[in-house]
Amino acid sequence: MQSIDYIEFLGNAFEAFHDTQDRFRSHFQIDDYTNWYYDQATELLTLSTDNTEINFKYIPIGTFSTNSRTWMWAWHNSSSIEKSKDQALRIREFGQEKGYDKLIEGYFESDEYAGWEFIAIAHQLLGGIGGYNVKSEQVEKYMLLMEQIDNDVAAKIKEQTITCERHGANRMAFICQHLNTETQTGFEEAFPSYKGMELEEDDDLQAWCDQCELERLRTDGWNDESMEFAGIKLVCEDCYFEIKAFNLK
């Protein structure tokens, strides 16, 4: 059983979130949209109806199983590929500081009201403009919406994803033909990178081996000759960082 302190904290968080959610629903006319689609690779929620759509950047907070009647925090869900789920760890850290069991355990028995309670807590700790839940089969997914994304920008973000045989839908990245996880060949990249980082509109994750770097310097930059030597190929973001970790260890 949670302490009175937790119940009081939850009440305050829910009251603040209720006001935010009312403004969110009113401003964006959320109830007018009949279709929803979310993409774990881009972390975009798209709502649409007829020829109208609206897009939001989201942080996954957790899921409720209507079958087992259990709650699972997003950071505990190994099947989720969303990078921003790690932001939900701030909720866990807060729970550890306060001794709030429901914010610490990754998976536990719960009820259908838990999702919105935890969204309210997430909003209290992480900010955001509102919450949304989607229902598919026996699972309800709860998201904290952080900002609206312009439709043109959202379209470009969606174009930057691929489906990897190993990792599923994911952001795309580019490497030379010599990079792999079997033979260390060195690792040069266009800019310092980390998994899940926000990229500028015209930026891509790009890396090449030591031999390609020597060829690039010899030809005074990337040109037809050095590009042919590199044999650039497309991989997903997870593959990119696996290869980076292997070559830099």
DASULLIN-V153708 format. One record per pair of residues at least 6 apart in sequence whose ideal C-beta (glycine too) atoms are under 7 Angstrom apart, sorted by the first residue. I is the first residue (numbers start at 1). J is the second residue. Records with the same first field share a line. If there is no record, write none. Layout:
I = J ; J
//
This chain:
2 = 100 ; 101 ; 102
6 = 100
10 = 117 ; 121
13 = 120 ; 121 ; 124
14 = 117 ; 120
16 = 124
17 = 119 ; 120 ; 123
20 = 123 ; 130
21 = 130 ; 131
24 = 129 ; 130
25 = 31
28 = 54
30 = 47
32 = 49
33 = 47 ; 48 ; 49 ; 54
34 = 49
35 = 47 ; 48 ; 49
36 = 45 ; 47 ; 134
37 = 46
38 = 44 ; 45 ; 134
39 = 158 ; 169
40 = 80 ; 81 ; 82 ; 169
41 = 81 ; 161 ; 169 ; 170 ; 171
42 = 157 ; 158 ; 161
43 = 57 ; 58 ; 82 ; 84
44 = 55 ; 57 ; 149 ; 154 ; 157 ; 158
45 = 55 ; 56 ; 58 ; 132 ; 143 ; 145
46 = 53 ; 55
47 = 53 ; 54
53 = 151
54 = 148
55 = 148 ; 149 ; 151 ; 154
56 = 145 ; 147 ; 148 ; 149
57 = 146 ; 147 ; 149
58 = 143 ; 144 ; 145 ; 146
59 = 84 ; 87 ; 88 ; 126 ; 143 ; 144 ; 146
60 = 74 ; 80 ; 82 ; 84 ; 85 ; 141 ; 143
61 = 74 ; 88 ; 118 ; 119 ; 122 ; 142 ; 143 ; 144
62 = 71 ; 72 ; 73 ; 74 ; 115 ; 118 ; 142
63 = 72 ; 77 ; 139 ; 140 ; 141 ; 142
64 = 71 ; 110 ; 112 ; 114 ; 115 ; 140
65 = 138 ; 139
66 = 138 ; 140
67 = 138
69 = 109 ; 110 ; 111
70 = 107 ; 108 ; 109 ; 110
71 = 108 ; 110 ; 114
72 = 106 ; 107
73 = 88 ; 106
74 = 80 ; 82 ; 85 ; 88
75 = 85 ; 86 ; 88 ; 89 ; 92
76 = 106 ; 107
81 = 167 ; 168 ; 170
83 = 195 ; 196
84 = 196
87 = 126
88 = 122
90 = 125 ; 126
91 = 103 ; 121 ; 122 ; 125
92 = 103 ; 104
94 = 103 ; 125
95 = 103 ; 104
96 = 104
115 = 133 ; 140 ; 142
116 = 131
118 = 142
119 = 131 ; 142 ; 144
122 = 144
123 = 131 ; 144
126 = 144
128 = 144 ; 145 ; 146
129 = 145 ; 146 ; 147
130 = 145
131 = 142 ; 143 ; 144 ; 145
132 = 143 ; 145
133 = 140 ; 141 ; 142
134 = 141
156 = 201
160 = 171 ; 172
161 = 169 ; 170 ; 171 ; 172
162 = 170 ; 172 ; 234 ; 236
163 = 169
164 = 170 ; 236 ; 238 ; 239
167 = 236 ; 238 ; 239
170 = 236 ; 237 ; 238
171 = 236 ; 237
172 = 234 ; 236
173 = 204 ; 205 ; 235 ; 236 ; 237 ; 240
174 = 204 ; 205 ; 206 ; 232 ; 234
175 = 207 ; 208 ; 233 ; 235 ; 240 ; 243
176 = 208 ; 209 ; 212 ; 230 ; 231 ; 232
177 = 230 ; 231 ; 233
178 = 185 ; 209 ; 211 ; 212
179 = 185 ; 207 ; 209 ; 243 ; 247
180 = 243
181 = 242 ; 243 ; 246
184 = 246 ; 247
185 = 209 ; 210 ; 211 ; 247
186 = 209 ; 210 ; 247
187 = 207 ; 244 ; 247 ; 248
188 = 207 ; 208 ; 213
189 = 206 ; 207
190 = 206
193 = 205
195 = 237 ; 241
205 = 237 ; 240
207 = 240 ; 244
208 = 230
212 = 229 ; 230
215 = 226 ; 229
216 = 222 ; 226
219 = 225 ; 226
//
